[in-house]
Amino acid sequence: MKKLLTPWIALIALLALAAAPVARANTGIELAVVVHAGTRVTSMSAVEMETVFTRSQTRWQDGTPIVPINTTPGSETRVLFDKAVLRLDPDEVGRFWIDRRIRGFGLPPRHVADHGTIVRVVEKLAGSIGYVPEPLARQAKLKIVARIRNGKVLPP
């Protein structure tokens, strides 16, 4: 029996080592979740952001329509955001939106490929919300309502 377990233990150890660099590669990016400067919200929890980015909540408390903006599917920042906020990997996010469409619950947020474009849109469009690398958010006229660091949602 001991001889049978040894190859399995070795295989499990190799798989764990192979996955380790992927997990470490994602920890270097820190994201800032940003809203238009005129938005009354000052901070958001992961649950609040989840309701916005799954389109369960479509208006801010003052009645302004919420315009969530994602980065492109599969991009590093999108994967980090979806894992931290939605707790879903890219395939699960895709299935989530297919299911919502089939059931008639609406379309996913728009996505923009360039972080600079996200900053410009959120700066100009009342009610908008997006996420960008933290250094970029600090240079813009935006309100930071949360931060994502090492897979965790943190206060601004």
C-alpha positions as CSV (number, residue, x, y, z in Angstrom):
1,M,0.0,0.0,0.0
2,K,2.9,2.4,0.8
3,K,4.3,1.9,-2.7
4,L,1.0,3.0,-4.2
5,L,0.8,6.2,-2.1
6,T,4.2,7.5,-2.9
7,P,3.6,8.3,-6.6
8,W,0.3,10.0,-5.8
9,I,2.0,12.2,-3.1
10,A,4.7,13.1,-5.6
11,L,2.1,14.0,-8.2
12,I,0.1,16.2,-5.8
13,A,3.3,18.0,-4.7
14,L,4.3,18.7,-8.3
15,L,0.8,20.0,-9.1
16,A,1.0,22.3,-6.0
17,L,4.4,23.6,-7.1
18,A,3.2,24.2,-10.7
19,A,0.2,26.3,-9.4
20,A,2.3,28.4,-7.0
21,P,3.8,30.8,-9.6
22,V,0.4,31.6,-11.0
23,A,-0.9,32.6,-7.6
24,R,2.2,34.7,-6.8
25,A,2.1,36.5,-10.2
26,N,-1.3,38.0,-9.4
27,T,-0.3,39.6,-6.1
28,G,1.8,42.4,-7.6
29,I,-1.1,44.4,-9.0
30,E,-3.1,46.6,-6.7
31,L,-6.4,47.8,-8.0
32,A,-8.4,50.9,-7.1
33,V,-12.2,50.8,-7.5
34,V,-13.1,54.3,-8.7
35,V,-16.3,56.2,-9.2
36,H,-17.2,59.6,-10.7
37,A,-16.2,62.4,-8.4
38,G,-19.8,63.5,-8.0
39,T,-21.0,60.2,-6.7
40,R,-22.0,60.4,-3.0
41,V,-20.6,56.9,-2.2
42,T,-17.4,57.1,-0.2
43,S,-16.6,53.4,0.2
44,M,-17.9,50.1,-0.9
45,S,-17.7,46.5,0.4
46,A,-17.1,43.5,-1.8
47,V,-20.8,42.6,-1.5
48,E,-21.9,46.1,-2.6
49,M,-19.5,46.0,-5.6
50,E,-20.8,42.5,-6.5
51,T,-24.4,43.8,-6.7
52,V,-23.2,46.6,-9.0
53,F,-21.1,44.5,-11.3
54,T,-23.7,41.7,-11.5
55,R,-26.3,44.3,-12.4
56,S,-28.5,43.4,-9.4
57,Q,-28.3,47.1,-8.4
58,T,-28.7,49.5,-11.2
59,R,-29.0,52.9,-9.4
60,W,-27.1,54.7,-6.8
61,Q,-29.0,55.7,-3.7
62,D,-29.8,59.2,-5.1
63,G,-31.4,57.6,-8.2
64,T,-28.5,58.1,-10.6
65,P,-28.1,55.2,-13.0
66,I,-25.0,53.1,-12.2
67,V,-22.7,52.5,-15.2
68,P,-20.2,49.7,-14.3
69,I,-17.2,49.4,-16.6
70,N,-15.1,46.3,-16.7
71,T,-11.8,45.6,-18.4
72,T,-11.8,43.0,-21.1
73,P,-12.5,39.4,-20.2
74,G,-9.4,37.4,-19.5
75,S,-7.2,40.5,-18.8
76,E,-5.1,40.3,-15.6
77,T,-7.0,43.1,-13.9
78,R,-10.4,41.6,-14.8
79,V,-9.4,38.2,-13.4
80,L,-8.2,39.8,-10.2
81,F,-11.3,41.9,-9.8
82,D,-13.7,39.0,-10.6
83,K,-11.9,36.6,-8.2
84,A,-11.9,39.2,-5.3
85,V,-15.4,40.7,-5.8
86,L,-17.5,38.1,-7.6
87,R,-15.5,35.1,-6.3
88,L,-15.6,33.6,-9.8
89,D,-13.0,32.5,-12.3
90,P,-13.2,33.6,-15.9
91,D,-15.2,30.6,-17.1
92,E,-17.7,30.9,-14.2
93,V,-18.2,34.6,-15.0
94,G,-18.9,33.7,-18.7
95,R,-21.5,31.1,-17.6
96,F,-23.0,33.5,-15.1
97,W,-23.7,36.0,-17.9
98,I,-25.0,33.4,-20.4
99,D,-27.4,32.3,-17.7
100,R,-28.5,35.9,-17.0
101,R,-29.1,36.5,-20.7
102,I,-31.1,33.3,-21.2
103,R,-33.3,34.2,-18.2
104,G,-33.8,37.8,-19.5
105,F,-32.0,39.4,-16.6
106,G,-30.0,41.8,-18.7
107,L,-26.6,42.3,-20.2
108,P,-23.1,42.4,-18.5
109,P,-21.4,45.7,-17.9
110,R,-19.5,47.2,-20.8
111,H,-15.9,46.5,-21.1
112,V,-13.0,48.7,-22.1
113,A,-9.6,47.4,-23.1
114,D,-7.5,50.3,-21.9
115,H,-7.2,51.5,-18.3
116,G,-6.7,55.1,-19.5
117,T,-10.0,55.0,-21.3
118,I,-11.7,53.7,-18.1
119,V,-10.2,56.6,-16.2
120,R,-11.5,59.1,-18.8
121,V,-15.0,57.6,-18.9
122,V,-15.4,57.5,-15.2
123,E,-14.1,61.1,-14.8
124,K,-16.7,62.4,-17.3
125,L,-19.7,60.0,-16.9
126,A,-21.9,60.6,-13.8
127,G,-22.8,57.4,-12.0
128,S,-19.9,55.4,-13.5
129,I,-17.7,52.9,-11.6
130,G,-14.6,51.0,-12.7
131,Y,-11.3,49.7,-11.5
132,V,-7.8,50.5,-12.6
133,P,-4.3,49.9,-11.3
134,E,-3.9,52.0,-8.2
135,P,-1.1,54.4,-9.4
136,L,-3.3,55.4,-12.3
137,A,-6.3,56.1,-10.0
138,R,-4.2,58.4,-7.9
139,Q,-3.3,60.6,-10.9
140,A,-7.0,61.1,-11.9
141,K,-9.9,63.2,-10.7
142,L,-11.8,60.2,-9.4
143,K,-13.0,59.0,-6.0
144,I,-11.5,55.8,-4.8
145,V,-14.2,53.7,-2.9
146,A,-12.2,50.5,-2.4
147,R,-8.9,48.8,-3.1
148,I,-8.1,45.3,-4.1
149,R,-4.8,44.0,-2.8
150,N,-3.6,40.4,-2.7
151,G,-7.1,39.2,-3.7
152,K,-8.8,41.0,-0.8
153,V,-11.2,44.0,-0.9
154,L,-10.0,46.8,1.4
155,P,-11.4,50.2,2.3
156,P,-10.2,53.2,0.4
